[in-house]
Amino acid sequence: MITMNTSPLGDQLCGSKRVGHFDGMATVVMKFLQLVAPDAAYFGKKDAQQLAIIKKMVQDFHIQTTIVGVNTVRDDDGLALSSRNVHLNERERIDAPILYKALMSGVNETAHTSNAQLITKKAIDQLEGSLASIEYVELVTFPNLETVHSLEEGNRYLLAAAVQYERARLIDNIIFTMS
């Protein structure tokens, strides 16, 4: 069986802990796109890494399907809707919106600095008081997912995080343009 290779995009962020996950995902999506040949396919921005991988795959293989990123749907408190949320206990569900608040805090820090380390530190500092353990908080270019040290005006970036509660691993991100 032929399997897609998503390196280097699939090797970082979530891919660093879930080795092979994005290769399998891309293989399934490629087969779907080849069999169905839709005019457009819609993928949520909640998993921005997956979206970036699929867009690159479609471009690299000249697939005639438009890939559309769909905005993340959130609960009133900011928590991204996910089937994983049912695995949060009552205390964790109350705590979980801190993930999005921490990311927003990091993005808001770009008004004061272009230093990627200070921006991610702002988000990490807020998450450290939560019930979850931090898997990662990273700031990369979007859609290339390249490590960045200093943000430049007009460029697109992804501030992404993954946290682990007792029975639920949550991911979230914010895609933004530096102004």
N, CA, C and O of each residue as an XYZ file, in Angstrom:
716
protein
N       0.829     -1.171      0.000
C       0.000      0.000      0.000
C       0.883      1.248      0.000
O       1.869      1.316      0.734
N       0.537      2.202     -0.799
C       1.270      3.461     -0.860
C       0.745      4.374      0.233
O      -0.464      4.533      0.400
N       1.670      4.973      0.976
C       1.309      5.889      2.046
C       1.928      7.244      1.761
O       3.076      7.330      1.324
N       1.175      8.292      2.006
C       1.681      9.647      1.825
C       2.748      9.932      2.876
O       2.676      9.435      4.000
N       3.737     10.738      2.498
C       4.768     11.183      3.421
C       4.563     12.682      3.630
O       4.732     13.468      2.698
N       4.201     13.074      4.840
C       3.877     14.469      5.115
C       5.040     15.257      5.721
O       4.853     16.389      6.167
N       6.230     14.673      5.739
C       7.404     15.394      6.254
C       7.686     16.599      5.367
O       7.482     16.505      4.157
N       8.133     17.697      5.891
C       8.386     17.991      7.291
C       7.155     18.548      8.027
O       7.172     18.650      9.253
N       6.089     18.910      7.294
C       4.915     19.508      7.947
C       4.298     18.587      9.003
O       3.815     19.061     10.031
N       4.312     17.301      8.759
C       3.677     16.357      9.669
C       4.539     15.909     10.826
O       4.102     15.105     11.650
N       5.766     16.417     10.903
C       6.698     15.973     11.940
C       6.747     16.866     13.166
O       7.415     16.526     14.142
N       6.064     17.987     13.142
C       6.142     18.933     14.262
C       4.778     19.116     14.903
O       3.828     18.414     14.558
N       4.677     20.046     15.825
C       3.431     20.291     16.555
C       2.831     18.955     17.000
O       3.491     18.197     17.712
N       1.605     18.656     16.599
C       0.972     17.392     17.009
C       1.715     16.173     16.462
O       1.722     15.116     17.093
N       2.331     16.314     15.307
C       3.034     15.198     14.681
C       4.237     14.715     15.460
O       4.649     13.565     15.305
N       4.809     15.563     16.292
C       5.978     15.140     17.068
C       5.607     14.102     18.123
O       6.451     13.300     18.523
N       4.355     14.107     18.576
C       3.888     13.135     19.570
C       3.070     12.009     18.933
O       2.934     10.930     19.510
N       2.535     12.265     17.755
C       1.658     11.281     17.100
C       2.315     10.844     15.790
O       1.808     11.128     14.704
N       3.430     10.160     15.906
C       4.239      9.770     14.758
C       3.406      8.937     13.773
O       2.779      7.947     14.152
N       3.414      9.358     12.511
C       2.700      8.646     11.463
C       1.243      9.055     11.302
O       0.614      8.708     10.302
N       0.696      9.786     12.271
C      -0.716     10.172     12.216
C      -1.041     10.937     10.936
O      -2.001     10.607     10.241
N      -0.250     11.951     10.628
C      -0.565     12.787      9.469
C      -0.306     12.064      8.152
O      -0.956     12.365      7.151
N       0.641     11.108      8.132
C       0.833     10.295      6.926
C      -0.429      9.496      6.632
O      -0.878      9.436      5.487
N      -1.003      8.881      7.665
C      -2.237      8.112      7.501
C      -3.408      8.990      7.099
O      -4.183      8.633      6.211
N      -3.538     10.144      7.755
C      -4.620     11.075      7.432
C      -4.519     11.516      5.973
O      -5.513     11.509      5.246
N      -3.324     11.895      5.553
C      -3.131     12.370      4.180
C      -3.404     11.277      3.158
O      -3.921     11.551      2.075
N      -3.062     10.051      3.494
C      -3.334      8.925      2.590
C      -4.833      8.749      2.402
O      -5.299      8.568      1.277
N      -5.585      8.799      3.479
C      -7.045      8.651      3.399
C      -7.661      9.809      2.613
O      -8.521      9.595      1.758
N      -7.221     11.031      2.903
C      -7.773     12.205      2.205
C      -7.418     12.152      0.718
O      -8.255     12.470     -0.127
N      -6.193     11.756      0.392
C      -5.783     11.650     -1.020
C      -6.681     10.649     -1.755
O      -7.149     10.933     -2.858
N      -6.920      9.497     -1.159
C      -7.780      8.494     -1.797
C      -9.195      9.032     -1.976
O      -9.813      8.835     -3.023
N      -9.706      9.713     -0.949
C     -11.035     10.308     -1.042
C     -11.091     11.309     -2.202
O     -12.011     11.267     -3.018
N     -10.115     12.195     -2.267
C     -10.118     13.214     -3.319
C      -9.997     12.593     -4.704
O     -10.600     13.089     -5.655
N      -9.237     11.530     -4.830
C      -9.099     10.854     -6.118
C     -10.379     10.121     -6.509
O     -10.772     10.143     -7.675
N     -11.028      9.477     -5.552
C     -12.239      8.712     -5.857
C     -13.460      9.593     -6.109
O     -14.234      9.348     -7.034
N     -13.621     10.620     -5.274
C     -14.811     11.453     -5.337
C     -14.621     12.650     -6.270
O     -15.572     13.090     -6.915
N     -13.405     13.173     -6.343
C     -13.073     14.344     -7.160
C     -14.046     15.513     -6.921
O     -14.645     16.019     -7.869
N     -14.202     15.936     -5.670
C     -15.125     17.041     -5.402
C     -14.556     18.367     -5.912
O     -13.342     18.519     -6.051
N     -15.435     19.309     -6.184
C     -14.989     20.648     -6.564
C     -14.329     21.340     -5.376
O     -13.356     22.077     -5.533
N     -14.871     21.092     -4.188
C     -14.341     21.704     -2.976
C     -14.454     20.717     -1.812
O     -15.343     19.866     -1.780
N     -13.538     20.853     -0.869
C     -13.581     20.061      0.365
C     -13.301     21.018      1.519
O     -12.443     21.895      1.420
N     -14.030     20.840      2.607
C     -13.978     21.766      3.734
C     -13.339     21.084      4.942
O     -13.722     19.982      5.334
N     -12.357     21.769      5.517
C     -11.649     21.263      6.688
C     -11.573     22.364      7.734
O     -11.358     23.530      7.405
N     -11.750     21.992      8.986
C     -11.744     22.963     10.070
C     -10.365     23.513     10.362
O      -9.363     22.802     10.278
N     -10.330     24.783     10.704
C      -9.073     25.436     11.075
C      -8.626     25.046     12.484
O      -7.503     25.356     12.883
N      -9.497     24.368     13.241
C      -9.111     23.941     14.587
C      -7.864     23.069     14.514
O      -6.986     23.163     15.372
N      -7.785     22.226     13.499
C      -6.571     21.461     13.269
C      -5.845     22.106     12.087
O      -5.879     21.607     10.962
N      -5.190     23.228     12.379
C      -4.522     24.013     11.338
C      -3.375     23.239     10.694
O      -3.084     23.439      9.515
N      -2.729     22.373     11.440
C      -1.642     21.570     10.881
C      -2.192     20.630      9.815
O      -1.610     20.503      8.738
N      -3.297     19.980     10.107
C      -3.934     19.105      9.128
C      -4.335     19.893      7.883
O      -4.113     19.439      6.761
N      -4.924     21.067      8.079
C      -5.331     21.916      6.965
C      -4.138     22.297      6.096
O      -4.223     22.241      4.869
N      -3.026     22.683      6.720
C      -1.815     23.054      5.971
C      -1.286     21.870      5.160
O      -0.881     22.032      4.008
N      -1.292     20.691      5.761
C      -0.803     19.485      5.077
C      -1.679     19.162      3.868
O      -1.166     18.868      2.788
N      -2.989     19.215      4.048
C      -3.903     18.901      2.948
C      -3.767     19.917      1.817
O      -3.737     19.540      0.646
N      -3.684     21.196      2.159
C      -3.530     22.223      1.113
C      -2.242     22.012      0.320
O      -2.234     22.145     -0.903
N      -1.153     21.683      1.017
C       0.119     21.444      0.325
C       0.044     20.201     -0.549
O       0.562     20.194     -1.666
N      -0.590     19.161     -0.054
C      -0.734     17.925     -0.827
C      -1.520     18.183     -2.104
O      -1.128     17.728     -3.178
N      -2.618     18.905     -1.995
C      -3.456     19.215     -3.157
C      -2.660     20.030     -4.173
O      -2.756     19.797     -5.378
N      -1.881     20.978     -3.683
C      -1.046     21.798     -4.569
C       0.045     20.953     -5.223
O       0.233     21.019     -6.438
N       0.761     20.163     -4.432
C       1.878     19.359     -4.944
C       1.440     18.333     -5.981
O       2.178     18.055     -6.926
N       0.253     17.771     -5.814
C      -0.226     16.727     -6.714
C      -1.219     17.249     -7.759
O      -1.839     16.467     -8.480
N      -1.361     18.566     -7.831
C      -2.219     19.208     -8.846
C      -3.634     18.632     -8.845
O      -4.214     18.368     -9.898
N      -4.169     18.446     -7.653
C      -5.528     17.948     -7.513
C      -6.483     19.116     -7.745
O      -6.270     20.207     -7.216
N      -7.514     18.895     -8.519
C      -8.431     19.961     -8.920
C      -9.568     20.168     -7.917
O     -10.714     20.391     -8.306
N      -9.250     20.095     -6.652
C     -10.226     20.335     -5.589
C      -9.781     21.562     -4.807
O      -8.617     21.669     -4.420
N     -10.696     22.478     -4.576
C     -10.405     23.643     -3.748
C     -10.570     23.241     -2.284
O     -11.618     22.739     -1.877
N      -9.525     23.468     -1.511
C      -9.580     23.167     -0.083
C      -9.937     24.456      0.650
O      -9.256     25.472      0.512
N     -11.010     24.398      1.426
C     -11.526     25.570      2.130
C     -11.360     25.359      3.632
O     -11.827     24.362      4.182
N     -10.698     26.296      4.281
C     -10.571     26.261      5.735
C     -11.802     26.880      6.379
O     -12.201     27.991      6.032
N     -12.399     26.157      7.317
C     -13.618     26.603      7.997
C     -13.251     27.047      9.412
O     -12.526     26.352     10.125
N     -13.760     28.211      9.807
C     -13.457     28.751     11.128
C     -13.870     27.787     12.239
O     -14.850     27.054     12.117
N     -13.109     27.808     13.306
C     -13.379     26.983     14.470
C     -14.667     27.451     15.149
O     -14.868     28.645     15.373
N     -15.524     26.497     15.467
C     -16.764     26.802     16.188
C     -16.454     26.673     17.681
O     -15.845     25.701     18.126
N     -16.887     27.673     18.434
C     -16.562     27.730     19.857
C     -17.823     27.811     20.696
O     -18.849     28.331     20.258
N     -17.727     27.286     21.912
C     -18.784     27.444     22.898
C     -18.757     28.898     23.368
O     -17.814     29.626     23.060
N     -19.752     29.317     24.090
C     -19.835     30.706     24.561
C     -18.619     31.126     25.385
O     -18.258     32.303     25.399
N     -17.989     30.177     26.067
C     -16.829     30.500     26.899
C     -15.508     30.433     26.140
O     -14.445     30.617     26.734
N     -15.561     30.171     24.833
C     -14.361     30.167     24.001
C     -13.787     28.799     23.710
O     -12.943     28.672     22.823
N     -14.214     27.770     24.424
C     -13.681     26.435     24.183
C     -14.083     25.960     22.788
O     -15.257     26.011     22.422
N     -13.107     25.500     22.020
C     -13.379     24.970     20.691
C     -14.228     23.712     20.808
O     -13.924     22.825     21.607
N     -15.293     23.633     20.013
C     -16.136     22.440     20.047
C     -15.357     21.259     19.498
O     -14.676     21.365     18.478
N     -15.466     20.135     20.187
C     -14.742     18.927     19.812
C     -15.421     17.725     20.453
O     -15.972     17.820     21.549
N     -15.375     16.610     19.767
C     -15.920     15.383     20.352
C     -15.127     14.982     21.589
O     -15.642     14.255     22.439
N     -13.900     15.437     21.703
C     -13.062     15.111     22.871
C     -13.562     15.778     24.149
O     -13.255     15.317     25.248
N     -14.329     16.856     24.015
C     -14.781     17.600     25.193
C     -15.642     16.754     26.133
O     -15.711     17.041     27.328
N     -16.297     15.718     25.606
C     -17.130     14.866     26.468
C     -16.280     14.081     27.468
O     -16.811     13.559     28.448
N     -14.980     13.992     27.236
C     -14.087     13.268     28.143
C     -13.570     14.144     29.280
O     -12.823     13.670     30.137
N     -13.961     15.412     29.294
C     -13.571     16.308     30.381
C     -14.518     16.117     31.557
O     -15.735     16.056     31.378
N     -13.958     16.023     32.764
C     -14.843     15.997     33.922
C     -15.339     17.424     34.187
O     -14.942     18.358     33.490
N     -16.195     17.592     35.184
C     -16.829     18.899     35.438
C     -15.800     19.994     35.723
O     -15.904     21.096     35.184
N     -14.830     19.703     36.547
C     -13.783     20.691     36.870
C     -12.937     21.022     35.637
O     -12.601     22.182     35.400
N     -12.601     20.002     34.864
C     -11.800     20.231     33.663
C     -12.562     21.055     32.625
O     -11.982     21.905     31.950
N     -13.875     20.793     32.503
C     -14.678     21.551     31.527
C     -14.723     23.022     31.900
O     -14.712     23.884     31.020
N     -14.773     23.320     33.190
C     -14.740     24.711     33.652
C     -13.369     25.331     33.366
O     -13.279     26.513     33.036
N     -12.319     24.546     33.490
C     -10.937     25.005     33.302
C     -10.543     25.131     31.822
O      -9.738     25.995     31.473
N     -11.092     24.293     30.968
C     -10.631     24.148     29.583
C     -10.629     25.424     28.732
O      -9.762     25.539     27.865
N     -11.529     26.376     28.916
C     -11.470     27.595     28.102
C     -10.172     28.389     28.261
O      -9.898     29.292     27.470
N      -9.371     28.057     29.280
C      -8.086     28.725     29.466
C      -7.180     28.512     28.251
O      -6.310     29.339     27.976
N      -7.376     27.427     27.534
C      -6.547     27.152     26.358
C      -6.689     28.275     25.330
O      -5.687     28.824     24.871
N      -7.911     28.614     24.970
C      -8.135     29.678     23.994
C      -7.744     31.038     24.573
O      -7.178     31.871     23.864
N      -8.039     31.268     25.847
C      -7.668     32.538     26.480
C      -6.147     32.717     26.472
O      -5.655     33.824     26.256
N      -5.413     31.646     26.703
C      -3.950     31.719     26.691
C      -3.437     32.047     25.289
O      -2.526     32.859     25.131
N      -4.018     31.419     24.283
C      -3.612     31.719     22.908
C      -3.926     33.170     22.551
O      -3.111     33.851     21.928
N      -5.108     33.638     22.947
C      -5.473     35.037     22.692
C      -4.494     35.984     23.396
O      -4.115     37.015     22.840
N      -4.097     35.636     24.595
C      -3.135     36.436     25.335
C      -1.810     36.522     24.581
O      -1.192     37.584     24.509
N      -1.387     35.398     24.025
C      -0.160     35.380     23.224
C      -0.279     36.250     21.986
O       0.621     37.032     21.681
N      -1.391     36.115     21.271
C      -1.592     36.925     20.069
C      -1.663     38.409     20.436
O      -1.113     39.250     19.725
N      -2.332     38.728     21.531
C      -2.415     40.128     21.969
C      -1.041     40.695     22.316
O      -0.819     41.902     22.215
N      -0.126     39.829     22.721
C       1.228     40.260     23.063
C       1.975     40.790     21.832
O       2.956     41.520     21.971
N       1.513     40.424     20.628
C       2.165     40.915     19.402
C       2.018     42.427     19.248
O       2.728     43.025     18.440
N       1.133     43.050     19.989
C       1.020     44.517     19.979
C       2.224     45.155     20.667
O       2.510     46.334     20.458
N       2.939     44.362     21.500
C       4.057     44.886     22.278
C       5.413     44.355     21.844
O       6.442     44.969     22.126
N       5.418     43.205     21.151
C       6.694     42.606     20.768
C       6.534     41.749     19.518
O       5.442     41.264     19.221
N       7.628     41.570     18.793
C       7.646     40.648     17.659
C       8.490     39.420     17.987
O       8.727     38.580     17.120
N       8.939     39.314     19.227
C       9.772     38.208     19.676
C       8.903     36.974     19.928
O       8.065     36.971     20.830
N       9.108     35.935     19.129
C       8.282     34.727     19.215
C       8.373     34.066     20.585
O       7.376     33.544     21.085
N       9.534     34.081     21.188
C       9.710     33.454     22.498
C       8.876     34.160     23.563
O       8.277     33.501     24.413
N       8.829     35.489     23.527
C       8.031     36.242     24.501
C       6.535     36.026     24.283
O       5.757     35.993     25.236
N       6.147     35.881     23.024
C       4.733     35.660     22.694
C       4.279     34.297     23.202
O       3.223     34.189     23.825
N       5.064     33.259     22.944
C       4.687     31.928     23.420
C       4.759     31.861     24.948
O       3.948     31.182     25.578
N       5.721     32.557     25.540
C       5.829     32.578     27.008
C       4.572     33.169     27.633
O       4.116     32.694     28.673
N       4.012     34.188     27.015
C       2.788     34.808     27.527
C       1.664     33.765     27.591
O       0.936     33.694     28.581
N       1.529     32.965     26.540
C       0.501     31.919     26.524
C       0.809     30.817     27.535
O      -0.084     30.351     28.243
N       2.054     30.409     27.598
C       2.455     29.351     28.534
C       2.205     29.781     29.975
O       1.703     28.999     30.782
N       2.554     31.020     30.296
C       2.356     31.516     31.655
C       0.899     31.395     32.088
O       0.617     31.058     33.237
N      -0.020     31.669     31.175
C      -1.432     31.585     31.516
C      -1.874     30.125     31.669
O      -2.699     29.816     32.528
N      -1.333     29.236     30.846
C      -1.715     27.821     30.910
C      -1.167     27.124     32.150
O      -1.757     26.153     32.625
N      -0.060     27.601     32.673
C       0.571     26.926     33.807
C      -0.301     26.894     35.051
O      -0.059     26.078     35.941
N      -1.293     27.744     35.140
C      -2.189     27.724     36.289
C      -3.397     26.828     36.090
O      -4.276     26.776     36.950
N      -3.455     26.125     34.973
C      -4.640     25.303     34.681
C      -4.478     23.882     35.212
O      -3.426     23.507     35.729
N      -5.543     23.108     35.071
C      -5.525     21.704     35.487
C      -4.824     20.804     34.469
O      -4.494     19.659     34.777
N      -4.600     21.311     33.272
C      -4.024     20.508     32.188
C      -2.507     20.574     32.202
O      -1.913     21.548     32.666
N      -1.894     19.523     31.686
C      -0.454     19.575     31.462
C      -0.231     20.027     30.014
O      -0.944     19.617     29.098
N       0.763     20.871     29.842
C       1.052     21.443     28.531
C       1.885     20.454     27.723
O       2.950     20.020     28.162
N       1.389     20.104     26.542
C       2.175     19.280     25.621
C       3.086     20.172     24.791
O       4.284     19.914     24.674
N       2.510     21.225     24.216
C       3.315     22.215     23.510
C       2.533     23.508     23.343
O       1.302     23.516     23.330
N       3.272     24.593     23.217
C       2.771     25.884     22.747
C       3.840     26.363     21.783
O       4.988     26.578     22.173
N       3.462     26.528     20.527
C       4.446     26.904     19.517
C       3.896     27.973     18.592
O       2.699     28.039     18.313
N       4.811     28.803     18.132
C       4.502     29.856     17.174
C       5.311     29.566     15.923
O       6.541     29.526     15.961
N       4.606     29.361     14.806
C       5.250     29.020     13.535
C       4.624     29.838     12.411
O       3.574     30.457     12.585
N       5.285     29.831     11.255
C       4.699     30.480     10.093
C       3.515     29.651      9.619
O       3.441     28.450      9.881
N       2.592     30.300      8.923
C       1.457     29.565      8.377
C       1.295     29.933      6.917
O       1.230     31.121      6.602
N       1.226     28.979      6.020
C       0.969     27.558      6.226
C       2.205     26.664      6.225
O       2.062     25.442      6.276
N       3.409     27.223      6.169
C       4.612     26.395      6.054
C       5.060     25.749      7.356
O       5.887     24.837      7.345
N       4.518     26.218      8.481
C       4.814     25.651      9.805
C       6.306     25.665     10.129
O       6.835     24.715     10.707
N       6.970     26.740      9.754
C       8.401     26.876     10.023
C       8.623     27.623     11.332
O       7.883     28.550     11.661
N       9.637     27.217     12.066
C      10.000     27.876     13.311
C      10.318     29.336     13.021
O      10.927     29.665     12.003
N       9.900     30.196     13.925
C      10.120     31.625     13.759
C      10.670     32.195     15.064
O      10.281     31.781     16.156
N      11.581     33.154     14.923
C      12.159     33.793     16.108
C      11.629     35.210     16.285
O      11.452     35.689     17.405
N      11.381     35.871     15.158
C      10.873     37.232     15.186
C       9.801     37.378     14.117
O      10.007     36.989     12.968
N       8.673     37.932     14.488
C       7.566     38.089     13.554
C       7.772     39.328     12.691
O       8.300     40.344     13.143
N       7.340     39.214     11.432
C       7.468     40.322     10.497
C       6.089     40.773     10.053
O       5.195     39.956      9.833
N       5.928     42.070      9.924
C       4.656     42.657      9.528
C       4.197     42.091      8.186
O       4.983     41.958      7.247
N       2.904     41.760      8.119
C       2.309     41.262      6.890
C       2.366     39.755      6.717
O       1.692     39.214      5.841
N       3.150     39.066      7.526
C       3.254     37.612      7.428
C       2.201     36.919      8.283
O       1.751     37.452      9.297
N       1.813     35.702      7.847
C       0.816     34.909      8.587
C       1.525     33.938      9.522
O       2.556     33.352      9.195
N       0.924     33.797     10.696
C       1.497     32.936     11.728
C       0.416     32.074     12.356
O      -0.779     32.348     12.243
N       0.875     31.027     13.020
C       0.007     30.107     13.740
C       0.545     29.979     15.154
O       1.677     29.543     15.363
N      -0.269     30.361     16.116
C       0.051     30.106     17.520
C      -0.809     28.914     17.908
O      -2.035     29.011     17.949
N      -0.161     27.788     18.193
C      -0.871     26.536     18.424
C      -0.471     25.927     19.756
O       0.642     26.129     20.243
N      -1.402     25.177     20.337
C      -1.127     24.530     21.619
C      -1.883     23.219     21.716
O      -2.933     23.031     21.101
N      -1.318     22.321     22.503
C      -1.990     21.074     22.869
C      -1.795     20.887     24.364
O      -0.703     21.090     24.894
N      -2.868     20.497     25.034
C      -2.812     20.236     26.470
C      -3.477     18.893     26.752
O      -4.315     18.420     25.985
N      -3.084     18.299     27.863
C      -3.623     17.002     28.250
C      -4.321     17.116     29.584
O      -3.722     17.502     30.587
N      -5.608     16.772     29.582
C      -6.349     16.604     30.825
C      -6.315     15.114     31.140
O      -5.670     14.347     30.425
N      -6.994     14.700     32.191
C      -6.919     13.298     32.604
C      -7.266     12.342     31.456
O      -6.523     11.398     31.190
N      -8.401     12.589     30.773
C      -8.829     11.680     29.705
C      -9.049     12.380     28.370
O      -9.634     11.796     27.457
N      -8.592     13.615     28.243
C      -8.829     14.346     26.996
C      -7.605     15.171     26.616
O      -7.070     15.930     27.423
N      -7.178     15.004     25.375
C      -6.112     15.838     24.810
C      -6.802     16.882     23.942
O      -7.517     16.538     23.001
N      -6.587     18.158     24.259
C      -7.224     19.230     23.510
C      -6.185     20.005     22.708
O      -5.072     20.248     23.175
N      -6.568     20.386     21.496
C      -5.728     21.242     20.671
C      -6.511     22.495     20.330
O      -7.742     22.483     20.301
N      -5.798     23.563     20.075
C      -6.428     24.798     19.623
C      -5.338     25.658     19.004
O      -4.149     25.396     19.192
N      -5.736     26.664     18.282
C      -4.771     27.549     17.636
C      -5.445     28.833     17.204
O      -6.671     28.950     17.187
N      -4.616     29.778     16.861
C      -5.082     31.015     16.248
C      -4.159     31.312     15.071
O      -2.938     31.359     15.224
N      -4.745     31.509     13.914
C      -4.011     31.923     12.731
C      -4.183     33.435     12.641
O      -5.303     33.943     12.703
N      -3.078     34.146     12.496
C      -3.169     35.611     12.448
C      -2.098     36.189     11.542
O      -1.106     35.533     11.223
N      -2.317     37.422     11.137
C      -1.344     38.174     10.345
C      -0.750     39.249     11.235
O      -1.478     39.981     11.906
N       0.567     39.343     11.242
C       1.253     40.339     12.056
C       1.014     41.717     11.448
O       1.263     41.933     10.262
N       0.534     42.639     12.263
C       0.292     44.003     11.747
C       1.203     45.010     12.416
O       1.139     46.200     12.109
